[in-house]
Amino acid sequence: MRRYGFRGTPSSVLIGREGAMLHETFGVEEDLVVGARIAMALASTGTS
């Protein structure tokens, strides 16, 4: 948690194929929001 600057739990992180952190959040996110973030990440890399 220290390495990436997370503040505690629950924390979520979305890491892209290249290993870069695409999104980080502290707290609970709705499932639809998480799904949308994943879909946008996949679309930006040209992967379906």
MMTF fields as JSON, N, C-alpha, C and O atoms, coordinates in Angstrom:
{
  "mmtfVersion": "1.0.0",
  "mmtfProducer": "UNKNOWN",
  "numBonds": 191,
  "numAtoms": 192,
  "numGroups": 48,
  "numChains": 1,
  "numModels": 1,
  "chainsPerModel": [1],
  "groupsPerChain": [48],
  "chainIdList": ["A"],
  "bondAtomList": [4, 2, 8, 6, 12, 10, 16, 14, 20, 18, 24, 22, 28, 26, 32, 30, 36, 34, 40, 38, 44, 42, 48, 46, 52, 50, 56, 54, 60, 58, 64, 62, 68, 66, 72, 70, 76, 74, 80, 78, 84, 82, 88, 86, 92, 90, 96, 94, 100, 98, 104, 102, 108, 106, 112, 110, 116, 114, 120, 118, 124, 122, 128, 126, 132, 130, 136, 134, 140, 138, 144, 142, 148, 146, 152, 150, 156, 154, 160, 158, 164, 162, 168, 166, 172, 170, 176, 174, 180, 178, 184, 182, 188, 186],
  "bondOrderList": [1, 1, 1, 1, 1, 1, 1, 1, 1, 1, 1, 1, 1, 1, 1, 1, 1, 1, 1, 1, 1, 1, 1, 1, 1, 1, 1, 1, 1, 1, 1, 1, 1, 1, 1, 1, 1, 1, 1, 1, 1, 1, 1, 1, 1, 1, 1],
  "groupList": [{"groupName": "MET", "atomNameList": ["N", "CA", "C", "O"], "elementList": ["N", "C", "C", "O"], "formalChargeList": [0, 0, 0, 0], "bondAtomList": [1, 0, 2, 1, 3, 2], "bondOrderList": [1, 1, 2], "singleLetterCode": "M", "chemCompType": "L-PEPTIDE LINKING"}, {"groupName": "ARG", "atomNameList": ["N", "CA", "C", "O"], "elementList": ["N", "C", "C", "O"], "formalChargeList": [0, 0, 0, 0], "bondAtomList": [1, 0, 2, 1, 3, 2], "bondOrderList": [1, 1, 2], "singleLetterCode": "R", "chemCompType": "L-PEPTIDE LINKING"}, {"groupName": "TYR", "atomNameList": ["N", "CA", "C", "O"], "elementList": ["N", "C", "C", "O"], "formalChargeList": [0, 0, 0, 0], "bondAtomList": [1, 0, 2, 1, 3, 2], "bondOrderList": [1, 1, 2], "singleLetterCode": "Y", "chemCompType": "L-PEPTIDE LINKING"}, {"groupName": "GLY", "atomNameList": ["N", "CA", "C", "O"], "elementList": ["N", "C", "C", "O"], "formalChargeList": [0, 0, 0, 0], "bondAtomList": [1, 0, 2, 1, 3, 2], "bondOrderList": [1, 1, 2], "singleLetterCode": "G", "chemCompType": "PEPTIDE LINKING"}, {"groupName": "PHE", "atomNameList": ["N", "CA", "C", "O"], "elementList": ["N", "C", "C", "O"], "formalChargeList": [0, 0, 0, 0], "bondAtomList": [1, 0, 2, 1, 3, 2], "bondOrderList": [1, 1, 2], "singleLetterCode": "F", "chemCompType": "L-PEPTIDE LINKING"}, {"groupName": "THR", "atomNameList": ["N", "CA", "C", "O"], "elementList": ["N", "C", "C", "O"], "formalChargeList": [0, 0, 0, 0], "bondAtomList": [1, 0, 2, 1, 3, 2], "bondOrderList": [1, 1, 2], "singleLetterCode": "T", "chemCompType": "L-PEPTIDE LINKING"}, {"groupName": "PRO", "atomNameList": ["N", "CA", "C", "O"], "elementList": ["N", "C", "C", "O"], "formalChargeList": [0, 0, 0, 0], "bondAtomList": [1, 0, 2, 1, 3, 2], "bondOrderList": [1, 1, 2], "singleLetterCode": "P", "chemCompType": "L-PEPTIDE LINKING"}, {"groupName": "SER", "atomNameList": ["N", "CA", "C", "O"], "elementList": ["N", "C", "C", "O"], "formalChargeList": [0, 0, 0, 0], "bondAtomList": [1, 0, 2, 1, 3, 2], "bondOrderList": [1, 1, 2], "singleLetterCode": "S", "chemCompType": "L-PEPTIDE LINKING"}, {"groupName": "VAL", "atomNameList": ["N", "CA", "C", "O"], "elementList": ["N", "C", "C", "O"], "formalChargeList": [0, 0, 0, 0], "bondAtomList": [1, 0, 2, 1, 3, 2], "bondOrderList": [1, 1, 2], "singleLetterCode": "V", "chemCompType": "L-PEPTIDE LINKING"}, {"groupName": "LEU", "atomNameList": ["N", "CA", "C", "O"], "elementList": ["N", "C", "C", "O"], "formalChargeList": [0, 0, 0, 0], "bondAtomList": [1, 0, 2, 1, 3, 2], "bondOrderList": [1, 1, 2], "singleLetterCode": "L", "chemCompType": "L-PEPTIDE LINKING"}, {"groupName": "ILE", "atomNameList": ["N", "CA", "C", "O"], "elementList": ["N", "C", "C", "O"], "formalChargeList": [0, 0, 0, 0], "bondAtomList": [1, 0, 2, 1, 3, 2], "bondOrderList": [1, 1, 2], "singleLetterCode": "I", "chemCompType": "L-PEPTIDE LINKING"}, {"groupName": "GLU", "atomNameList": ["N", "CA", "C", "O"], "elementList": ["N", "C", "C", "O"], "formalChargeList": [0, 0, 0, 0], "bondAtomList": [1, 0, 2, 1, 3, 2], "bondOrderList": [1, 1, 2], "singleLetterCode": "E", "chemCompType": "L-PEPTIDE LINKING"}, {"groupName": "ALA", "atomNameList": ["N", "CA", "C", "O"], "elementList": ["N", "C", "C", "O"], "formalChargeList": [0, 0, 0, 0], "bondAtomList": [1, 0, 2, 1, 3, 2], "bondOrderList": [1, 1, 2], "singleLetterCode": "A", "chemCompType": "L-PEPTIDE LINKING"}, {"groupName": "HIS", "atomNameList": ["N", "CA", "C", "O"], "elementList": ["N", "C", "C", "O"], "formalChargeList": [0, 0, 0, 0], "bondAtomList": [1, 0, 2, 1, 3, 2], "bondOrderList": [1, 1, 2], "singleLetterCode": "H", "chemCompType": "L-PEPTIDE LINKING"}, {"groupName": "ASP", "atomNameList": ["N", "CA", "C", "O"], "elementList": ["N", "C", "C", "O"], "formalChargeList": [0, 0, 0, 0], "bondAtomList": [1, 0, 2, 1, 3, 2], "bondOrderList": [1, 1, 2], "singleLetterCode": "D", "chemCompType": "L-PEPTIDE LINKING"}],
  "groupTypeList": [0, 1, 1, 2, 3, 4, 1, 3, 5, 6, 7, 7, 8, 9, 10, 3, 1, 11, 3, 12, 0, 9, 13, 11, 5, 4, 3, 8, 11, 11, 14, 9, 8, 8, 3, 12, 1, 10, 12, 0, 12, 9, 12, 7, 5, 3, 5, 7],
  "groupIdList": [1, 2, 3, 4, 5, 6, 7, 8, 9, 10, 11, 12, 13, 14, 15, 16, 17, 18, 19, 20, 21, 22, 23, 24, 25, 26, 27, 28, 29, 30, 31, 32, 33, 34, 35, 36, 37, 38, 39, 40, 41, 42, 43, 44, 45, 46, 47, 48],
  "secStructList": [7, 6, 6, 6, 6, 7, 7, 1, 1, 1, 3, 3, 3, 3, 3, 7, 6, 6, 1, 7, 3, 3, 3, 3, 3, 3, 1, 7, 7, 7, 2, 2, 2, 2, 2, 2, 2, 2, 2, 2, 2, 2, 2, 2, 6, 6, 7, 7],
  "xCoordList": [0.821, 0.0, 0.871, 0.551, 1.947, 2.846, 3.443, 3.525, 3.858, 4.515, 3.645, 4.149, 2.355, 1.455, 0.64, -0.177, 0.846, 0.166, -1.292, -2.065, -1.672, -3.049, -3.289, -2.397, -4.498, -4.826, -5.43, -5.517, -5.838, -6.452, -7.354, -7.249, -8.24, -9.164, -10.578, -10.862, -11.452, -11.207, -10.556, -10.904, -9.63, -8.994, -9.102, -9.07, -9.228, -9.271, -8.217, -7.935, -7.641, -6.654, -6.882, -7.162, -6.758, -6.87, -5.516, -5.055, -4.893, -3.56, -3.672, -4.253, -3.118, -3.175, -2.187, -1.362, -2.291, -1.437, 0.047, 0.874, 0.386, 1.784, 2.298, 3.472, 1.412, 1.816, 1.604, 1.932, 1.063, 0.805, -0.521, -1.479, -0.558, -1.787, -2.713, -2.374, -3.884, -4.834, -5.814, -6.274, -6.123, -7.082, -6.872, -6.589, -7.017, -6.94, -8.003, -8.19, -8.692, -9.707, -9.711, -9.396, -10.071, -10.227, -11.713, -12.405, -12.191, -13.616, -14.272, -13.625, -15.551, -16.325, -16.834, -17.347, -16.687, -17.239, -18.33, -18.253, -19.328, -20.407, -19.865, -18.943, -20.446, -20.023, -20.082, -19.188, -21.132, -21.26, -20.154, -19.699, -19.713, -18.627, -17.324, -16.562, -17.08, -15.863, -15.888, -14.879, -17.029, -17.163, -16.93, -16.301, -17.434, -17.233, -15.761, -15.254, -15.071, -13.636, -12.848, -11.943, -13.196, -12.52, -12.803, -11.895, -14.066, -14.44, -13.687, -13.209, -13.575, -12.852, -11.369, -10.75, -10.792, -9.391, -9.163, -8.182, -10.058, -9.929, -10.111, -9.4, -11.046, -11.298, -10.116, -9.804, -9.462, -8.34, -7.118, -6.249, -7.041, -5.917, -6.28, -5.45, -7.536, -7.953, -8.273, -8.325, -8.489, -8.79, -10.265, -10.841, -10.879, -12.292, -12.428, -13.544],
  "yCoordList": [-1.186, 0.0, 1.258, 2.246, 1.208, 2.364, 2.649, 3.804, 1.612, 1.771, 2.54, 3.377, 2.266, 2.898, 4.041, 4.643, 4.344, 5.473, 5.236, 6.187, 3.986, 3.704, 4.166, 4.094, 4.641, 5.194, 4.171, 4.433, 3.051, 2.034, 1.135, 1.045, 0.475, -0.422, 0.087, 0.674, -0.11, -0.759, 0.199, 1.377, -0.318, 0.41, -0.433, -1.662, 0.229, -0.457, 0.149, 1.346, -0.695, -0.215, -0.938, -2.137, -0.192, -0.765, -0.568, 0.558, -1.681, -1.661, -2.134, -3.184, -1.36, -1.689, -2.78, -3.207, -3.215, -4.294, -3.968, -4.864, -2.692, -2.268, -2.113, -1.813, -2.318, -2.229, -0.87, -0.681, 0.08, 1.418, 1.423, 0.755, 2.178, 2.328, 3.262, 4.421, 2.755, 3.544, 4.283, 5.376, 3.689, 4.308, 3.725, 2.538, 4.585, 4.155, 4.907, 6.109, 4.206, 4.859, 4.277, 3.105, 5.113, 4.707, 4.699, 5.693, 3.593, 3.463, 2.483, 1.888, 2.331, 1.371, 2.061, 3.179, 1.383, 1.868, 0.907, -0.296, 1.439, 0.609, -0.327, 0.026, -1.509, -2.497, -1.943, -2.197, -1.191, -0.631, 0.359, 0.437, 1.116, 2.076, 1.33, 1.697, 0.291, -0.517, -1.158, -1.154, -1.704, -2.306, -1.306, -1.628, -0.085, 0.96, 1.335, 1.545, 1.421, 1.744, 0.653, 0.951, -0.588, -1.704, -1.659, -1.842, -1.417, -1.34, -0.208, -0.379, 0.948, 2.072, 1.744, 2.124, 1.043, 0.669, -0.304, -0.185, -1.253, -2.206, -1.513, -1.818, -0.596, 0.117, 0.992, 1.128, 1.58, 2.474, 1.717, 2.303, 0.416, -0.39, -1.125, -1.829, -0.957, -1.619, -3.081, -3.833, -3.506, -4.904, -5.041, -4.201, -6.113, -6.364, -7.45, -7.8],
  "zCoordList": [0.0, 0.0, 0.0, -0.66, 0.731, 0.767, -0.596, -1.014, -1.287, -2.583, -3.567, -4.315, -3.574, -4.532, -3.939, -4.637, -2.684, -2.07, -1.722, -1.609, -1.551, -1.168, 0.259, 1.104, 0.52, 1.834, 2.782, 3.982, 2.299, 3.162, 2.355, 1.132, 3.063, 2.385, 2.593, 3.638, 1.664, 0.372, -0.625, -0.695, -1.373, -2.469, -3.727, -3.669, -4.85, -6.136, -7.038, -6.979, -7.871, -8.829, -10.154, -10.184, -11.24, -12.578, -13.245, -13.432, -13.598, -14.198, -15.643, -15.916, -16.557, -17.976, -18.353, -17.546, -19.588, -20.094, -20.006, -19.832, -20.124, -20.077, -18.651, -18.436, -17.677, -16.282, -15.644, -14.473, -16.391, -15.852, -15.089, -15.479, -14.007, -13.237, -14.007, -14.248, -14.393, -15.161, -14.259, -14.591, -13.135, -12.214, -10.833, -10.676, -9.833, -8.439, -7.667, -7.86, -6.803, -5.983, -4.58, -4.37, -3.64, -2.246, -1.953, -2.172, -1.465, -1.171, -2.115, -2.977, -1.936, -2.722, -3.983, -3.927, -5.118, -6.386, -6.822, -6.57, -7.469, -8.0, -9.084, -9.818, -9.17, -10.165, -11.59, -12.396, -11.894, -13.252, -13.557, -14.699, -12.568, -12.76, -13.03, -13.925, -12.257, -12.455, -13.842, -14.547, -14.229, -15.557, -16.664, -17.672, -16.489, -17.497, -17.595, -18.697, -16.476, -16.494, -17.23, -18.009, -16.981, -17.656, -19.149, -19.959, -19.523, -20.95, -21.638, -22.76, -20.982, -21.586, -21.735, -22.73, -20.76, -20.849, -22.0, -22.734, -22.154, -23.256, -24.605, -25.563, -24.679, -25.945, -26.33, -27.512, -25.348, -25.658, -26.157, -26.802, -25.864, -26.349, -27.634, -28.209, -28.087, -29.314, -29.121, -30.094, -27.883, -27.576, -27.257, -26.566, -27.766, -27.459, -26.434, -26.05]
}
